[in-house]
Amino acid sequence: METKLLLFSTIFIFAYVSFPPAYASDDECIYVVYVQTGNTEAATTHARVSLELRDKYVNRLNMTNLQSWGLMGKHHYYDYFRRGNLDVFSVKGKCFNGPFCSMTLSHDNTGVSPSWHVDYVEVTSVAPNRHCRKIKFPVNAWLSVDQPPRGFASHGVYLCDEMIVADHANCSSEI
């Protein structure tokens, strides 16, 4: 499953960079987001998930209802954020001069089982005439208001001071 997903993502990124659509501009990037749900018991969520990415200059990219940006299939035909799943999402947005270094992952605490365990979020940005960038945000936490350890339905990761960013001409390395 992960091999097919990696192959699909690599082909998607290569096709976009090699043959950009006519409507693409130098100010637009494609952001491919990987979300790894934990493999612990009851890690699955059916809540509506959102992601906000920020750079150190407070530029933001918001992805409300992340499921609607999914590359795995329509929400009614594919069950996102299941235990052990690596889900892939894509959105087109404004390119930023610097890399993303902060993110907030959240959900609306709805659905049959809103509690959710997330291992990591990884974001790759690509655009014509630019190097691609990849950053991995380690989460390893429950997003839950009702399950131990009782906490919050959101989790932020701030890496702006330690920048673990890959800036490459080729982002096809394995996750």
C-alpha positions as CSV (number, residue, x, y, z in Angstrom):
1,M,0.0,0.0,0.0
2,E,2.7,2.5,1.0
3,T,4.8,1.6,-2.1
4,K,1.8,2.3,-4.4
5,L,1.1,5.5,-2.6
6,L,4.8,6.6,-2.8
7,L,4.9,5.7,-6.5
8,F,1.6,7.6,-7.2
9,S,2.9,10.7,-5.3
10,T,6.2,10.7,-7.1
11,I,4.5,10.4,-10.5
12,F,2.1,13.2,-9.6
13,I,4.9,15.5,-8.5
14,F,7.1,14.7,-11.5
15,A,4.2,15.3,-13.9
16,Y,3.3,18.6,-12.4
17,V,6.9,19.9,-12.4
18,S,7.7,18.5,-15.9
19,F,4.5,19.5,-17.6
20,P,2.9,22.3,-15.6
21,P,-0.7,23.1,-16.5
22,A,-1.2,26.2,-18.6
23,Y,-2.9,28.0,-15.8
24,A,0.0,27.5,-13.4
25,S,1.9,30.6,-12.4
26,D,5.3,31.1,-10.7
27,D,3.3,32.2,-7.6
28,E,1.4,28.9,-7.3
29,C,2.7,25.7,-5.6
30,I,1.2,22.3,-5.2
31,Y,1.4,21.1,-1.6
32,V,1.2,17.3,-1.1
33,V,0.4,16.4,2.5
34,Y,0.9,13.0,4.0
35,V,-0.8,12.2,7.3
36,Q,0.2,9.0,9.2
37,T,-2.4,7.8,11.6
38,G,-1.0,5.8,14.6
39,N,-1.2,2.1,14.7
40,T,-2.4,2.0,18.3
41,E,-5.8,0.6,19.3
42,A,-8.7,3.1,18.6
43,A,-6.4,5.5,16.6
44,T,-9.0,6.0,13.9
45,T,-11.1,9.2,13.8
46,H,-14.2,10.2,11.8
47,A,-14.0,13.8,12.8
48,R,-13.5,16.6,10.3
49,V,-9.8,17.3,10.2
50,S,-8.1,20.7,9.3
51,L,-4.5,21.6,8.8
52,E,-2.8,25.0,9.0
53,L,0.8,25.5,7.8
54,R,2.8,28.6,8.6
55,D,6.3,30.0,7.7
56,K,8.3,32.1,10.1
57,Y,6.9,35.3,8.6
58,V,3.3,34.2,9.6
59,N,2.2,33.4,6.0
60,R,-0.5,30.7,6.2
61,L,-2.0,28.0,4.2
62,N,-5.3,26.7,5.6
63,M,-6.8,23.4,4.6
64,T,-10.2,23.1,6.2
65,N,-11.9,19.7,6.0
66,L,-8.7,18.0,4.9
67,Q,-10.7,15.0,3.6
68,S,-12.1,17.1,0.8
69,W,-8.5,17.5,-0.5
70,G,-7.8,13.8,-0.4
71,L,-6.2,11.9,-3.3
72,M,-7.3,8.5,-2.0
73,G,-10.9,8.9,-3.2
74,K,-14.1,10.8,-2.3
75,H,-14.8,10.9,1.5
76,H,-17.9,8.6,1.0
77,Y,-15.9,5.9,-0.8
78,Y,-12.6,6.0,1.2
79,D,-12.3,6.1,5.0
80,Y,-9.6,8.6,5.8
81,F,-7.6,8.6,9.1
82,R,-8.0,4.9,9.9
83,R,-5.6,3.1,12.2
84,G,-2.2,2.6,10.5
85,N,-3.2,4.5,7.3
86,L,-0.9,6.9,5.4
87,D,-3.3,9.3,3.7
88,V,-2.4,11.8,1.0
89,F,-3.9,15.2,0.2
90,S,-3.1,17.8,-2.3
91,V,-3.9,21.5,-2.5
92,K,-2.8,24.3,-4.8
93,G,-1.8,27.6,-3.1
94,K,0.5,30.6,-3.1
95,C,4.2,29.8,-3.0
96,F,6.1,31.1,0.0
97,N,9.7,32.3,-0.2
98,G,10.7,30.4,2.9
99,P,9.7,26.9,4.0
100,F,6.8,26.0,6.3
101,C,8.1,25.6,9.8
102,S,5.0,25.4,11.9
103,M,1.7,23.5,11.7
104,T,-1.5,23.0,13.6
105,L,-3.5,19.9,13.0
106,S,-7.0,19.9,14.5
107,H,-10.4,18.3,14.3
108,D,-13.9,19.3,15.2
109,N,-14.4,16.5,17.8
110,T,-17.4,15.1,15.9
111,G,-18.3,11.6,14.6
112,V,-18.6,8.2,16.1
113,S,-15.1,8.2,17.5
114,P,-13.4,11.6,17.3
115,S,-10.3,10.7,19.3
116,W,-7.3,10.3,17.0
117,H,-3.7,9.3,17.3
118,V,-1.3,10.9,14.8
119,D,2.3,9.8,14.2
120,Y,3.4,12.6,11.8
121,V,2.5,15.0,9.1
122,E,4.8,15.5,6.1
123,V,4.4,18.3,3.5
124,T,6.1,18.5,0.1
125,S,5.8,21.6,-2.0
126,V,6.5,21.7,-5.8
127,A,6.2,24.3,-8.5
128,P,7.6,24.9,-11.9
129,N,11.1,26.6,-11.9
130,R,11.5,26.0,-8.1
131,H,13.2,23.4,-6.0
132,C,10.8,21.2,-4.1
133,R,10.7,21.4,-0.3
134,K,9.8,18.7,2.1
135,I,9.3,18.9,5.9
136,K,8.2,16.3,8.4
137,F,6.3,17.4,11.5
138,P,6.5,14.8,14.2
139,V,3.2,14.7,16.2
140,N,3.1,11.3,18.0
141,A,0.1,12.5,20.1
142,W,-3.6,12.0,20.7
143,L,-6.0,14.7,19.5
144,S,-8.8,14.1,21.9
145,V,-10.9,15.9,24.5
146,D,-12.5,12.9,26.0
147,Q,-9.8,10.1,26.0
148,P,-6.8,9.9,28.2
149,P,-4.5,11.8,28.2
150,R,-7.4,14.3,28.1
151,G,-6.3,17.3,26.2
152,F,-7.2,19.1,23.0
153,A,-8.6,18.4,19.6
154,S,-5.6,20.2,18.1
155,H,-1.8,19.8,18.1
156,G,0.8,22.3,17.0
157,V,4.4,21.6,16.0
158,Y,6.8,24.5,15.8
159,L,10.2,23.8,14.1
160,C,11.1,27.4,13.0
161,D,14.1,27.4,15.3
162,E,15.5,24.0,14.4
163,M,14.4,23.8,10.7
164,I,14.4,20.2,9.6
165,V,13.7,21.0,6.0
166,A,14.9,19.3,2.8
167,D,15.3,21.7,-0.1
168,H,16.0,19.6,-3.2
169,A,15.6,19.5,-6.9
170,N,14.3,16.0,-6.4
171,C,11.9,15.1,-3.5
172,S,11.4,11.5,-4.5
173,S,13.1,10.1,-1.4
174,E,11.1,7.7,0.7
175,I,9.0,8.9,3.6
